[in-house]
Amino acid sequence: MFPLHPHDPPSVGPHRLHARLGEDAYARVYLGAARARDLVAVKVVRPEYATDPAFRSSFAHQVESARGLDGPHVCGVRDADPRGAVPWVAVSRPLGPSLAELVSGNGPLPVGALHPLALALAQGLDGLHSSNRAHGSLWPDGVLMSADTALLADPGLEWAISDSQQRAPHPAFAAPEGGATPATDVFSWASTLCFAASGVEGPDGLARVPLQLRGLIDACLKRDPRLRPSSHDLVRMLGGPAEPTPWPPQVRAAIDAVADAQASMLRTDATPGTAPSSPKRGRLLAVGAGVLALVVLAGTGAVYARHRLGGDQASDPEASGAGAGAGLVTGSGCLDGPGYPAAEEDLPEDTSFWDPAFSADGDVLTAASSAGLTVWDWNTGELIALPTTNSSYGVTTRFSPVGCTLSTAESVEYEGREHAVKVGHTYNLPGGTTTEHLGPQEGPDDSGRWLLKPRDVEAMDFSPDGALLAVTLSSSGREDSTVVVDTATGETSEPMAPGLHYGTVFVDEEHFATNSNGEIHVWDAQTGEEVHSLVGASNTRLAVVPGETQVAHLDGDQVVVRDYTTGAAVASFTREEFETDDDPMLTRLLVDAERDRVYATWQVGTGPGSWRFQTYVWDLNSGENLVEGEERAGAYSVVAPHPDGGVLAAVTADESDLVLIDPDTFEVVRELT
């Protein structure tokens, strides 16, 4: 989305224009409104088509026949003047990015977003087809991603250009037989989903589609239109008609950030556009630089916030936690203290645990829980510290490789914010000091208000020598996601690693890797330069092989270990159940270098709101599944190996209890309560 150009009209019909959204096959598209909160996309026909009689006739027919064709998944016609000197049409327009912008800025969609996207678009097409209308021009730029669902950006108005020029508006997504029919729409639907899963235009992205959807999408790409299912069949096979499930948190966050930036532009643009010489138009242009720092540019869906967390925050005890100036990591051991008090009472019997991790020296075990962040002397079974009663899901806990500092996230409530924000924290256990890390964004002002919507922490990790800490935030587009903190001084680098990244892990003392759910990137922690990249990640999980230039990630139905300097696969491990399981999701991946093992845990749907877990333990050298046929391997939602490999910490799948288990038999040897 761009600020209005001085030559853009201030209004079209009754609709005041606020910004330029871009262009489609035949029109310039503006964000406009006739009344507050009644936003529309105003499509003004470009001059070369406005004087073409064939196009004008087709456009008028398309607009008039589309009136009344809207619904929860189709943006309908709200107003139009198809026969004026410069024809235009206004269609409803929720705030948010297009699918093309979302994928361009953040990479391919995660598996959990593809089914709701597929169902929403199938229902949109089915609504049009049941009214005897084909869309004719479905493609990623014509799909809008709102907070709740996906919508067709219009009821198929771009087909007017094909009527007059005998060509498909978007050939890369068009069916081979041409024309505008329900069958060609189904082909375009499948091509669009291939793009959503891969970032590759057209059907060429089919190989990146998850297996649970690939067969259906492949059927929609048949060259013979008679062999393709109908849109009504698609809805039924996808479990509808039904309201699609919510977007995964990372997708919802990216959509919300773009919507908030667009709303910010509307609030900023409080005066009508006027001629270039008008002081009001001058004011609009004057805020343009600020707007460009906030609003979607060049179709990327980015919201920019290039601010240092910086020494200011790290050196402020009130902002960063007591003792921040003394350094995040000290040389004290985990049992030299602890500096945090233990719980005054026993934990509630119904306490649920997640995300266990052993300290680097192996002396203590931590696990997030419904009662807070717990720290255990696992040898005695004693709960020795509770650094915070506020734990958050989704951010893997990491211990510093020296000393005893751990990093994780807390859910922080801010005044005026509807939802809590996942904020990174480090806890020096012997010293009892807590430091807050907001990453590459400015925190709230003195009144607790944020300039921009706050971004959640996605991942944190220490370098192998403990000298650096990387903090990665969610990202709506191309803004930088990560800062690197000097653990001795608290000083923070300039933001780096543009785009949405997950699973941040240091691969050596000077480089860290991230997973953009499509590509693995390796970054220079000092300069922010991307030094290596790998294509093929199909999940956000990422693990490093200590001491090697190797990372492990999911690629289709295999966990693959690759040398990130050459891209060569060093080892791969296949999970045969991919062909039969319903929507399997890799939830945990790590490499135990001490015993040359790869641990991977999958969550598999077994019905609405229910699932089971299965853990695999592969020998890194032979590829053998060491728990083949072991039923107890499915009894835990997560496992974490002790540094010397002698025991595993685990969380039970049924009751979410924290237990210690034998690494070979998976039998429980102690329950921690």
C-alpha positions in Angstrom: 0.0 0.0 0.0 1.3 3.4 -1.1 0.5 7.0 -0.1 -1.5 8.8 -2.7 0.5 10.4 -5.5 -0.2 14.1 -6.1 -1.8 13.1 -9.5 -4.1 10.6 -7.9 -7.7 11.8 -7.5 -8.8 12.6 -4.0 -12.1 10.8 -4.4 -14.0 8.6 -6.9 -17.8 8.9 -6.8 -18.8 9.2 -3.1 -15.6 7.4 -2.0 -12.7 9.4 -0.5 -9.4 7.8 -1.4 -6.8 7.1 1.4 -4.1 5.2 -0.3 -3.1 3.3 -3.5 -3.3 -0.5 -3.1 -1.6 -1.3 -6.5 -2.8 -2.4 -9.9 -4.5 -5.4 -11.3 -4.9 -6.5 -15.0 -7.0 -3.5 -16.0 -7.2 -0.9 -13.2 -5.5 1.1 -10.6 -6.8 0.1 -7.2 -7.2 2.5 -4.2 -8.3 2.1 -0.6 -11.4 4.2 -0.2 -14.4 4.8 2.0 -17.7 6.6 1.7 -18.3 6.3 5.4 -16.1 5.6 8.4 -15.3 1.8 8.7 -17.0 1.1 5.3 -13.8 0.4 3.4 -13.7 -0.5 -0.2 -11.2 -1.2 -2.9 -11.9 1.3 -5.7 -10.8 0.0 -9.1 -10.4 2.8 -11.6 -10.0 1.5 -15.2 -6.7 2.5 -16.8 -6.9 4.9 -19.8 -5.9 2.2 -22.4 -9.0 0.2 -21.4 -11.3 3.1 -20.7 -11.4 4.0 -24.4 -11.7 0.4 -25.6 -15.4 -0.2 -26.5 -15.1 -4.0 -26.3 -13.6 -3.8 -22.8 -16.1 -1.2 -21.6 -19.0 -3.4 -22.8 -17.5 -6.5 -21.1 -16.7 -4.6 -17.9 -20.2 -3.2 -17.6 -21.6 -6.7 -18.0 -19.3 -8.2 -15.5 -20.0 -5.5 -12.9 -23.8 -5.6 -13.3 -24.0 -9.4 -13.2 -21.8 -9.5 -10.1 -24.1 -7.3 -7.9 -25.3 -9.3 -4.9 -22.7 -12.0 -5.3 -20.8 -11.7 -2.1 -20.5 -13.7 1.1 -18.1 -14.5 3.9 -15.4 -15.5 1.4 -16.1 -13.2 -1.6 -15.6 -9.4 -1.6 -18.8 -8.1 -3.3 -19.6 -5.1 -5.5 -20.6 -2.1 -3.4 -20.8 0.7 -5.9 -19.9 1.3 -9.5 -20.1 3.6 -12.5 -19.2 1.2 -15.4 -20.5 3.5 -18.1 -18.8 6.8 -17.0 -16.0 8.5 -18.9 -13.6 6.6 -16.7 -15.3 3.4 -15.5 -14.8 2.3 -11.9 -16.1 -0.2 -9.4 -15.9 -0.4 -5.6 -15.8 -3.8 -3.9 -15.6 -4.5 -0.2 -12.1 -4.6 1.2 -11.1 -5.9 4.7 -7.8 -4.8 6.1 -4.9 -7.2 5.7 -2.4 -8.3 3.0 -3.1 -10.3 -0.2 -1.9 -13.9 -0.2 0.9 -12.8 -2.6 2.1 -10.1 -0.2 1.9 -12.4 2.8 4.0 -15.1 1.1 6.4 -12.6 -0.5 7.1 -11.1 2.9 7.1 -14.1 5.1 7.7 -17.2 3.0 5.3 -20.1 2.2 2.4 -20.7 4.6 2.9 -23.3 7.3 0.9 -26.5 7.1 -1.7 -25.4 9.6 -2.7 -22.4 7.4 -3.2 -24.3 4.2 -6.4 -26.2 5.1 -8.3 -23.1 6.3 -7.1 -21.2 3.2 -8.2 -24.1 0.9 -11.6 -24.4 2.5 -12.3 -20.6 2.5 -11.4 -20.2 -1.2 -13.3 -23.4 -2.2 -16.4 -22.1 -0.4 -16.0 -18.7 -2.2 -15.8 -20.4 -5.6 -18.7 -22.7 -4.7 -20.9 -19.7 -3.9 -20.1 -18.1 -7.3 -20.6 -21.4 -9.2 -23.9 -22.0 -7.5 -25.0 -18.7 -8.9 -24.0 -19.8 -12.4 -20.9 -17.5 -12.4 -17.3 -18.4 -13.0 -14.5 -16.3 -11.4 -12.0 -16.6 -14.3 -9.0 -14.9 -12.7 -8.1 -16.5 -9.4 -4.5 -15.9 -8.4 -2.5 -15.0 -5.2 -2.9 -11.3 -5.7 -6.6 -11.8 -5.9 -6.9 -13.5 -2.5 -7.2 -11.3 0.6 -6.1 -12.5 4.0 -8.1 -11.1 6.8 -7.8 -11.8 10.6 -10.5 -14.4 10.4 -10.4 -16.0 6.9 -9.4 -15.7 3.3 -11.6 -14.0 0.6 -11.7 -13.7 -3.1 -10.8 -10.0 -3.7 -13.7 -9.6 -6.1 -16.3 -11.8 -7.8 -14.2 -12.2 -11.0 -14.2 -8.8 -12.6 -10.7 -9.2 -14.2 -12.2 -11.6 -16.7 -13.5 -8.5 -18.6 -10.0 -8.1 -20.0 -10.1 -11.7 -21.4 -13.5 -11.1 -22.9 -12.1 -8.2 -24.9 -8.5 -9.5 -25.6 -9.0 -13.3 -25.6 -6.3 -13.9 -23.0 -6.2 -15.1 -19.5 -5.5 -12.3 -16.9 -2.9 -14.4 -15.1 -1.5 -17.1 -17.4 0.7 -18.7 -14.7 -2.4 -19.8 -12.8 -4.8 -20.4 -15.7 -6.0 -23.8 -16.8 -4.5 -25.1 -20.0 -7.8 -25.2 -21.9 -8.4 -21.5 -21.3 -11.7 -19.8 -20.8 -13.7 -19.1 -17.7 -15.6 -22.0 -16.3 -16.0 -23.7 -12.9 -13.4 -26.3 -14.0 -10.8 -23.6 -14.9 -11.5 -22.0 -11.5 -10.8 -25.3 -9.8 -7.5 -25.5 -11.7 -6.6 -21.9 -10.6 -7.6 -22.7 -7.0 -5.1 -25.6 -7.0 -2.4 -23.5 -8.6 -2.9 -20.8 -6.0 -2.6 -23.3 -3.1 0.6 -24.6 -4.7 2.0 -21.1 -4.5 0.8 -20.7 -0.9 2.7 -23.8 0.1 5.9 -23.1 -1.9 6.2 -19.5 -3.0 6.5 -20.8 -6.6 4.1 -19.5 -9.2 1.6 -21.9 -10.7 1.4 -25.7 -10.4 5.2 -26.1 -10.2 4.9 -25.8 -6.5 2.9 -29.0 -6.1 5.9 -30.9 -4.6 5.9 -28.5 -1.7 2.2 -29.1 -0.8 1.8 -31.3 2.3 0.9 -34.9 1.6 -2.5 -34.6 3.2 -3.5 -32.1 0.6 -1.4 -33.1 -2.3 -3.6 -35.8 -3.7 -6.6 -33.5 -3.8 -4.7 -30.6 -5.4 -3.1 -32.9 -7.9 -6.6 -34.1 -9.0 -7.6 -30.4 -9.6 -4.6 -29.9 -11.9 -5.6 -32.6 -14.4 -5.3 -31.5 -18.0 -8.7 -32.9 -18.8 -11.3 -30.6 -17.0 -13.7 -33.4 -16.8 -11.5 -35.2 -14.4 -11.3 -32.4 -11.9 -13.6 -32.3 -8.9 -16.1 -29.5 -8.7 -15.9 -26.6 -6.2 -18.8 -28.2 -4.3 -16.8 -31.5 -4.2 -13.8 -29.5 -2.8 -15.8 -28.0 0.0 -17.2 -31.4 0.9 -13.8 -33.2 0.8 -12.3 -30.4 2.9 -14.8 -30.9 5.7 -17.3 -28.1 4.8 -19.4 -26.2 4.4 -17.9 -24.9 7.7 -16.2 -21.9 9.1 -12.5 -22.5 8.5 -10.3 -23.1 11.6 -8.3 -20.0 12.9 -5.0 -19.1 11.4 -1.9 -20.4 13.2 -0.6 -17.8 15.6 2.4 -16.8 13.4 0.1 -16.3 10.3 -2.5 -14.4 12.4 0.3 -12.1 13.8 1.6 -11.4 10.3 -1.9 -10.5 9.0 -2.7 -8.4 12.1 0.5 -6.4 11.7 -0.3 -5.5 8.1 -3.9 -4.6 9.0 -2.7 -2.5 11.9 -0.3 -0.6 9.6 -3.1 0.0 7.1 -5.3 1.2 9.9 -2.5 3.5 11.1 -2.4 5.1 7.6 -6.1 5.7 7.7 -5.8 7.4 11.1 -2.8 9.5 9.9 -4.6 10.5 6.7 -7.1 12.7 8.6 -7.5 15.3 5.9 -8.9 15.0 2.4 -6.5 14.8 -0.5 -6.4 18.0 -2.5 -4.4 19.5 -5.4 -0.6 19.4 -5.1 -0.5 23.1 -4.1 -2.9 22.6 -1.2 -1.3 22.8 2.3 -3.4 19.8 3.3 -2.0 17.6 0.5 1.4 18.9 1.5 0.7 17.7 5.0 -0.2 14.3 3.6 3.0 14.1 1.7 5.0 15.3 4.7 3.8 12.4 6.7 4.6 10.1 3.8 8.1 9.3 5.2 6.6 8.2 8.4 3.9 6.3 6.7 6.4 4.5 4.5 8.0 3.3 7.7 4.7 1.8 8.8 2.8 0.7 5.8 3.1 -2.1 3.2 5.6 -1.1 0.5 6.1 -2.7 -2.9 3.6 -5.5 -2.1 5.7 -7.0 0.7 3.3 -6.6 3.6 6.2 -5.2 5.7 5.7 -3.1 8.8 9.0 -1.5 9.6 10.3 -0.8 13.1 14.1 -0.6 12.7 14.9 0.5 16.3 17.6 -0.7 18.5 16.6 -2.3 21.7 20.0 -1.0 22.5 22.1 -0.2 25.5 19.4 2.2 26.7 17.1 -0.6 27.7 19.8 -3.1 28.7 21.3 -0.6 31.2 18.0 0.5 32.7 17.3 -1.7 35.7 13.6 -0.8 35.7 13.2 -1.7 32.1 15.5 -4.7 31.9 15.4 -6.3 35.4 17.7 -5.9 38.3 21.3 -6.6 37.8 21.2 -6.4 34.0 24.4 -4.3 34.0 26.3 -7.1 35.7 26.1 -9.2 32.6 23.5 -11.8 31.5 25.8 -14.7 32.0 28.2 -15.3 34.9 30.5 -18.1 35.8 28.5 -19.4 38.7 27.1 -23.0 38.5 23.5 -23.8 38.6 23.6 -25.1 42.2 25.6 -22.1 43.4 22.6 -20.4 44.9 20.0 -20.4 43.7 19.1 -16.7 43.6 15.4 -17.2 43.0 13.1 -18.4 45.7 11.3 -21.8 45.4 7.5 -22.0 45.5 6.2 -21.3 49.0 3.8 -24.2 48.6 3.7 -27.4 46.7 2.7 -27.1 43.1 -1.0 -27.8 42.4 -1.8 -31.4 41.6 -3.2 -30.4 38.2 -0.1 -28.5 37.2 0.7 -29.2 33.5 4.2 -29.0 32.1 5.9 -28.3 28.8 9.3 -27.6 27.3 11.8 -29.3 29.6 15.5 -28.6 29.2 18.7 -29.6 31.2 21.3 -27.0 32.0 24.7 -27.3 30.2 26.4 -28.7 33.3 23.6 -31.2 33.8 22.9 -30.2 37.4 19.4 -28.8 37.0 16.3 -29.3 34.9 13.8 -26.5 34.0 10.3 -26.8 32.6 7.6 -24.3 31.8 4.3 -25.0 33.5 0.9 -23.7 34.3 2.4 -22.7 37.7 5.3 -20.8 36.2 8.9 -21.5 35.2 10.1 -24.4 37.4 13.8 -25.3 38.2 14.6 -28.7 39.7 17.5 -30.5 41.2 16.6 -33.5 39.3 18.9 -35.8 41.2 17.0 -35.3 44.4 13.6 -34.4 42.8 13.5 -31.1 44.6 11.9 -27.9 43.2 14.6 -25.4 43.9 13.4 -22.2 42.2 10.4 -20.6 40.5 11.9 -17.5 38.7 8.5 -16.4 37.4 4.9 -17.5 37.7 4.3 -16.4 34.1 5.2 -18.9 31.4 4.4 -18.8 27.7 4.0 -21.5 25.1 5.9 -21.7 21.8 9.4 -20.4 22.7 11.9 -23.2 23.4 13.9 -22.7 26.6 17.6 -22.5 26.2 20.4 -22.7 28.8 23.6 -20.7 28.3 26.5 -23.1 27.6 28.5 -21.6 30.5 27.3 -20.4 33.8 23.6 -20.9 34.5 21.4 -18.4 32.6 18.3 -19.6 30.7 16.2 -17.8 28.1 12.5 -18.2 27.4 9.4 -16.0 27.0 6.8 -14.6 29.4 3.3 -13.5 28.4 3.2 -9.8 29.4 0.0 -7.8 29.6 0.2 -4.1 28.6 -2.4 -1.5 29.3 -4.6 -0.9 26.2 -3.5 -4.1 24.5 -6.2 -6.8 24.1 -3.8 -9.7 23.9 -0.7 -10.4 26.0 2.7 -10.1 24.3 5.4 -12.8 24.4 8.4 -11.0 25.6 11.9 -12.6 25.8 13.5 -12.9 29.2 16.8 -14.3 30.6 17.1 -15.5 34.1 20.5 -15.8 35.8 19.7 -18.5 38.3 22.6 -18.2 40.7 22.3 -14.4 40.8 18.5 -14.2 40.8 18.5 -11.4 38.1 15.9 -11.2 35.3 16.4 -9.2 32.1 13.7 -8.4 29.5 14.5 -8.5 25.8 12.1 -6.8 23.4 14.2 -7.6 20.3 14.3 -5.3 17.3 11.4 -3.1 18.4 10.9 -0.2 20.7 9.0 -0.9 23.9 6.1 1.0 25.3 6.5 4.7 26.2 6.4 6.0 29.8 2.6 5.7 29.7 2.7 2.1 28.7 1.6 2.8 25.1 3.1 1.3 22.0 3.8 3.2 18.8 3.2 0.0 16.8 1.6 -3.2 17.7 4.1 -5.2 19.7 5.7 -8.2 18.2 6.0 -11.6 19.9 9.3 -13.3 20.5 9.7 -16.4 18.3 13.0 -17.8 19.4 16.1 -17.1 21.5 19.5 -18.9 21.6 23.0 -18.5 23.1 26.2 -18.9 21.1 28.4 -21.9 21.9 30.7 -19.8 24.1 27.8 -17.9 25.8 29.1 -14.6 24.6 26.0 -13.7 22.4 22.3 -14.1 22.6 20.1 -13.9 19.6 16.5 -12.7 20.0 14.1 -13.3 17.1 10.6 -11.6 16.8 7.6 -12.3 14.7 7.6 -10.3 11.4 4.8 -9.2 9.1 7.0 -8.8 6.1 10.6 -7.7 5.3 11.4 -5.8 8.5 14.3 -7.2 10.4 13.5 -9.9 12.9 16.6 -10.4 15.1 19.0 -8.6 17.3 22.1 -10.1 18.9 22.9 -9.2 22.5 26.4 -9.1 24.0 25.8 -11.1 27.2 28.7 -9.4 29.0 27.6 -5.8 28.5 23.9 -6.0 27.5 24.7 -4.1 24.3 22.5 -5.0 21.3 23.3 -5.1 17.6 21.5 -3.4 14.9 18.4 -5.4 13.7 19.2 -8.0 11.1 17.6 -11.1 9.3 14.6 -9.5 7.4 11.4 -11.5 7.2 9.6 -14.0 9.4 12.0 -16.6 11.0 11.7 -19.4 13.5 13.9 -21.8 15.4 16.9 -19.5 15.8 20.0 -21.5 16.7 23.7 -20.6 16.8 25.8 -22.9 14.6 29.1 -21.6 15.9 30.4 -18.6 17.9 29.9 -16.1 15.0 26.9 -17.4 13.1 23.3 -18.3 13.8 20.7 -20.1 11.6 17.0 -19.4 11.2 14.2 -21.2 9.5 11.7 -19.3 7.4 9.5 -22.4 6.8 10.8 -22.8 3.3 14.4 -21.9 3.6 17.2 -22.2 6.1 19.4 -19.1 6.4 22.8 -18.7 8.1 23.7 -15.2 9.3 26.8 -13.5 10.4 26.0 -12.4 14.0 28.2 -9.4 13.8 27.4 -7.9 10.4 23.9 -9.3 9.7 25.1 -10.6 6.4 23.4 -13.8 5.1 26.3 -16.2 4.4 24.5 -19.4 3.5 21.0 -20.6 2.6 19.3 -23.9 2.0 16.0 -24.5 0.3 13.6 -27.3 1.3 12.4 -26.7 4.9 8.7 -27.7 5.3 8.3 -27.0 9.0 9.6 -24.3 11.3 11.7 -26.7 13.4 15.5 -26.5 13.2 18.3 -28.2 15.1 22.1 -27.9 14.8 24.6 -30.7 15.0 27.1 -29.4 17.5 30.7 -29.1 16.3 29.7 -29.5 12.6 28.6 -27.3 9.8 25.3 -29.2 9.8 21.6 -28.5 10.6 18.6 -30.8 10.8 15.2 -29.9 9.5 12.0 -31.4 8.0 11.9 -31.8 4.2 8.6 -33.4 3.1 8.3 -36.8 4.8 12.0 -36.9 5.9 14.1 -35.3 8.6 17.3 -34.3 6.8 20.7 -33.4 8.1 22.5 -31.0 5.6 25.8 -29.3 5.5 24.7 -25.7 5.3 28.0 -24.7 3.5 27.4 -27.0 0.5 23.7 -27.9 0.7 24.6 -31.6 0.6 22.4 -34.1 2.6 24.6 -35.9 5.2 21.8 -38.1 6.5 18.0 -38.5 6.2 15.4 -40.3 8.3 12.0 -41.2 6.9 8.8 -41.5 8.9 6.8 -44.1 7.0 3.5 -43.2 8.8 3.3 -39.9 6.7 1.2 -41.8 4.2 -1.5 -42.9 6.7 -1.5 -40.3 9.4 -3.9 -37.4 9.5 -2.1 -34.0 9.4 1.1 -34.9 11.2 3.0 -32.0 12.7 6.7 -32.1 13.8 6.7 -30.4 17.2 10.2 -31.1 18.5 13.5 -31.8 16.8 17.0 -31.9 18.4 20.3 -33.6 17.9 22.1 -35.3 20.9 25.7 -35.1 19.9 26.9 -37.0 23.0 25.1 -40.2 21.8 24.8 -39.5 18.1 21.0 -39.5 18.2 18.3 -37.5 16.5 15.1 -37.0 18.5 11.9 -36.0 16.7 8.4 -35.9 18.1 5.2 -35.7 15.9 1.7 -34.7 16.9 -0.9 -36.5 14.8 -4.6 -35.6 14.7 -7.0 -38.4 15.7 -10.2 -36.5 15.5 -11.7 -33.0 16.2 -9.7 -31.5 19.0 -7.8 -34.8 19.7 -4.4 -36.1 18.8 -1.6 -38.5 19.7 2.2 -38.1 19.9 5.0 -40.3 18.6 8.7 -39.9 19.3 11.4 -41.2 17.0 15.0 -41.7 18.1 17.3 -42.3 15.1 20.9 -43.3 15.2 22.7 -40.4 13.5 25.2 -42.7 11.8 23.2 -45.8 10.8 19.7 -44.2 10.5 18.1 -47.0 12.6 15.0 -46.0 14.6 16.1 -47.1 18.1 12.6 -47.1 19.5 11.0 -49.2 16.6 8.0 -51.0 18.0 8.4 -49.4 21.5 4.9 -48.4 22.5 6.1 -46.1 25.3 7.7 -43.9 22.7 4.2 -42.6 22.1 3.5 -41.8 25.7 5.3 -38.4 25.8 4.6 -35.1 24.1 8.2 -34.0 24.4 11.5 -35.5 25.4 14.9 -33.7 26.2 18.2 -35.6 26.7 20.6 -35.0 29.6 24.0 -33.7 28.4 25.7 -37.0 29.2 22.8 -39.0 27.6 22.1 -41.0 30.8 18.5 -39.9 31.2 15.7 -38.1 29.4 13.3 -35.5 30.7 9.8 -35.9 29.3 6.3 -34.6 29.6 3.6 -37.3 29.5 1.0 -37.0 26.7 -2.0 -37.9 28.9 -1.6 -35.8 32.0 1.3 -33.4 31.0 3.3 -34.6 34.0 7.1 -33.9 34.2 9.0 -37.2 34.4 12.5 -38.7 34.0 12.7 -41.7 31.7 15.2 -44.3 30.7 16.8 -43.2 27.3 16.7 -46.8 25.9 13.4 -48.3 27.2 11.4 -45.0 27.7 10.3 -46.3 31.1 9.6 -43.7 33.8 12.3 -43.7 36.5 11.0 -40.7 38.5 8.1 -38.3 38.5 8.8 -34.7 39.5 5.9 -33.1 41.4 
